[in-house]
Amino acid sequence: MSMDRRRFMRLGAGAAIAPLLPGCGGDGKVPATGVPRSDFDEDSTAEEVTEGIDLKGKIAVVTGCTSGIGYETMRVLARRGCYVIGTGRTLQSAQKACSSVIGVTTPVQLELSDFDSVAACADAIRSLNSPIDMLICNAGMRGSDYETAYGVEKHFVVNHLGHFILVYRLLERMYLAWQGRVVVVASRAAYRSAPEDGIQFDDLRMTRDYSPGRAYAHSKLANVLFSLELARLLKGTRITSNALHPGVIDTNIARNVSVIARGAFSAWTSMTGKSIEQGAATSCFVATSPLLGSTSGQYFEDCNAVTVTGGSHMHDSEQASRLWLASEELTRDYLVEIKRPDWNEFENGIRKKKE
Ligand SMILES: NC(=O)c1ccc[n+]([C@@H]2O[C@H](COP(=O)([O-])OP(=O)(O)OC[C@H]3O[C@@H](n4cnc5c(N)ncnc54)[C@H](OP(=O)(O)O)[C@@H]3O)[C@@H](O)[C@H]2O)c1
């Protein structure tokens, strides 16, 4: 479909089914200042944005590699020579996905709603004793019924707290990479549908005004703010952290919503959305582009960093710091001390052999 037609459909169809979909309100956005612009856009695919980039010798972790954007991200990174550790909620599903792509991959089990599983996954990855160049926090859920885990609303647990623990426990390995990148797959729902006052610090159970769309958006705002605070904490290191919206894509993300909403989502995405190949482009771009070696704390859409204007909390550093402390408090029993390596032990980024 041509761009003009797609833009036209987006306006018309969007207006028609907006009430059925989460995240159809809108703040504005402008290009972020101080970040190199790429020539890629909403039509670019993951293969296109990684064309010519040799990832041999690099190691990536992709959570949620069994479906949709995560699968395509793994497939393309592996195709470019990257060794990919792909996670699935069961080892079997991760094995099935990993074995179906060309390249070197290792499946690992990860159930983000179970913090013991998250810790075990991180430990399994750490036991490989390798640096991690890219940690792509992609897995995510969009539920329908109200659920809690660990006393907190479930979207927040799966989409934010599970990844918070995973990143925390793997950060030590990222210090060992030449230039580590944490990539957080968020959503523009973070500024279109999240609560107006941002993170609900006094109601993380979301007992007030619960709706699945609002809870999903709340967890996606947490993704963005987590990445922002991580970038601040990592200033002065070679590790970067960025968040992104992949686009609107007909994946399995809507599997839990009602048949009517799922149908509307499919209709909307088939008319106006991206393909899965396009949906994985921004993740792959942010994870691999040589343009972005020192870009951190940014939010990307369509392969370019944007600043969201208006009253959203997308760039709210105060809430980001507060969220970090609240997340540490909630996951305290699952965190490890983050040790920075002793650089005297290294030469050209490689640990020297003991005499
Ligand atoms: N599709 C869109 O339009 C869109 C828009 C904005 C943002 N996103 C974000 O993009 C990311 C990828 O989503 P997608 O669209 O590719 O959806 P998807 O096809 O449903 O893939 C989601 C992946 O996350 C995994 N996952 C779900 N719940 C999990 C849990 N509790 N523990 C561990 N893994 C879990 C899934 O595993 P199973 O297959 O085993 O369930 C699957 O591998 C998500 O973070 C989503 O929020 C998507």
The ligand as an SDF file (V2000), in Angstrom:
LIG
                    3D

 48 52  0  0  0  0  0  0  0  0999 V2000
    2.0950   -5.2980   18.3200 N   0  0  0  0  0  0  0  0  0  0  0  0
    1.9320   -4.0030   18.5660 C   0  0  0  0  0  0  0  0  0  0  0  0
    1.1310   -3.3190   17.9130 O   0  0  0  0  0  0  0  0  0  0  0  0
    2.7340   -3.3430   19.6450 C   0  0  0  0  0  0  0  0  0  0  0  0
    2.6000   -1.9520   19.8090 C   0  0  0  0  0  0  0  0  0  0  0  0
    3.3610   -1.3190   20.7960 C   0  0  0  0  0  0  0  0  0  0  0  0
    4.2050   -2.0630   21.5860 C   0  0  0  0  0  0  0  0  0  0  0  0
    4.2890   -3.4210   21.4260 N   0  0  0  0  0  0  0  0  0  0  0  0
    5.2120   -4.1590   22.3040 C   0  0  0  0  0  0  0  0  0  0  0  0
    6.0350   -4.9910   21.5300 O   0  0  0  0  0  0  0  0  0  0  0  0
    6.5040   -6.0830   22.3440 C   0  0  0  0  0  0  0  0  0  0  0  0
    6.3790   -7.3870   21.5660 C   0  0  0  0  0  0  0  0  0  0  0  0
    5.0040   -7.6460   21.3860 O   0  0  0  0  0  0  0  0  0  0  0  0
    4.4030   -8.3450   20.0810 P   0  0  0  0  0  0  0  0  0  0  0  0
    3.5160   -7.3570   19.4580 O   0  0  0  0  0  0  0  0  0  0  0  0
    5.4550   -9.0050   19.3040 O   0  0  0  0  0  0  0  0  0  0  0  0
    3.4360   -9.4110   20.8010 O   0  0  0  0  0  0  0  0  0  0  0  0
    3.4450  -11.0200   20.8140 P   0  0  0  0  0  0  0  0  0  0  0  0
    3.4200  -11.5550   19.4370 O   0  0  0  0  0  0  0  0  0  0  0  0
    2.3230  -11.3750   21.7320 O   0  0  0  0  0  0  0  0  0  0  0  0
    4.8300  -11.3750   21.4970 O   0  0  0  0  0  0  0  0  0  0  0  0
    5.0250  -11.1450   22.8810 C   0  0  0  0  0  0  0  0  0  0  0  0
    6.1550  -12.0240   23.3750 C   0  0  0  0  0  0  0  0  0  0  0  0
    6.2650  -11.7980   24.8010 O   0  0  0  0  0  0  0  0  0  0  0  0
    6.1470  -13.0620   25.4540 C   0  0  0  0  0  0  0  0  0  0  0  0
    5.5030  -12.9460   26.7450 N   0  0  0  0  0  0  0  0  0  0  0  0
    4.2180  -12.5940   27.0010 C   0  0  0  0  0  0  0  0  0  0  0  0
    3.9710  -12.6760   28.3230 N   0  0  0  0  0  0  0  0  0  0  0  0
    5.1160  -13.0940   28.9070 C   0  0  0  0  0  0  0  0  0  0  0  0
    5.4840  -13.4140   30.2310 C   0  0  0  0  0  0  0  0  0  0  0  0
    4.6040  -13.3490   31.2400 N   0  0  0  0  0  0  0  0  0  0  0  0
    6.7570  -13.8320   30.4780 N   0  0  0  0  0  0  0  0  0  0  0  0
    7.6380  -13.9380   29.4680 C   0  0  0  0  0  0  0  0  0  0  0  0
    7.3560  -13.6940   28.1910 N   0  0  0  0  0  0  0  0  0  0  0  0
    6.0880  -13.2710   27.9010 C   0  0  0  0  0  0  0  0  0  0  0  0
    5.3190  -13.9180   24.5190 C   0  0  0  0  0  0  0  0  0  0  0  0
    5.4970  -15.2890   24.8290 O   0  0  0  0  0  0  0  0  0  0  0  0
    4.2950  -16.3400   24.5090 P   0  0  0  0  0  0  0  0  0  0  0  0
    4.1880  -16.3420   23.0150 O   0  0  0  0  0  0  0  0  0  0  0  0
    4.7600  -17.6100   25.1050 O   0  0  0  0  0  0  0  0  0  0  0  0
    3.1030  -15.7870   25.2010 O   0  0  0  0  0  0  0  0  0  0  0  0
    5.8950  -13.5040   23.1850 C   0  0  0  0  0  0  0  0  0  0  0  0
    7.1080  -14.1650   22.9480 O   0  0  0  0  0  0  0  0  0  0  0  0
    5.6650   -6.0300   23.6230 C   0  0  0  0  0  0  0  0  0  0  0  0
    6.4410   -5.4640   24.6530 O   0  0  0  0  0  0  0  0  0  0  0  0
    4.5140   -5.1020   23.2580 C   0  0  0  0  0  0  0  0  0  0  0  0
    4.0110   -4.4230   24.3770 O   0  0  0  0  0  0  0  0  0  0  0  0
    3.5860   -4.0820   20.4670 C   0  0  0  0  0  0  0  0  0  0  0  0
  1  2  1  0
  2  3  2  0
  2  4  1  0
  4  5  1  0
  4 48  2  0
  5  6  2  0
  6  7  1  0
  7  8  2  0
  8  9  1  0
  8 48  1  0
  9 10  1  0
  9 46  1  0
 10 11  1  0
 11 12  1  0
 11 44  1  0
 12 13  1  0
 13 14  1  0
 14 15  2  0
 14 16  1  0
 14 17  1  0
 17 18  1  0
 18 19  2  0
 18 20  1  0
 18 21  1  0
 21 22  1  0
 22 23  1  0
 23 24  1  0
 23 42  1  0
 24 25  1  0
 25 26  1  0
 25 36  1  0
 26 27  1  0
 26 35  1  0
 27 28  2  0
 28 29  1  0
 29 30  1  0
 29 35  2  0
 30 31  1  0
 30 32  2  0
 32 33  1  0
 33 34  2  0
 34 35  1  0
 36 37  1  0
 36 42  1  0
 37 38  1  0
 38 39  2  0
 38 40  1  0
 38 41  1  0
 42 43  1  0
 44 45  1  0
 44 46  1  0
 46 47  1  0
M  CHG  2   8   1  16  -1
M  END
$$$$
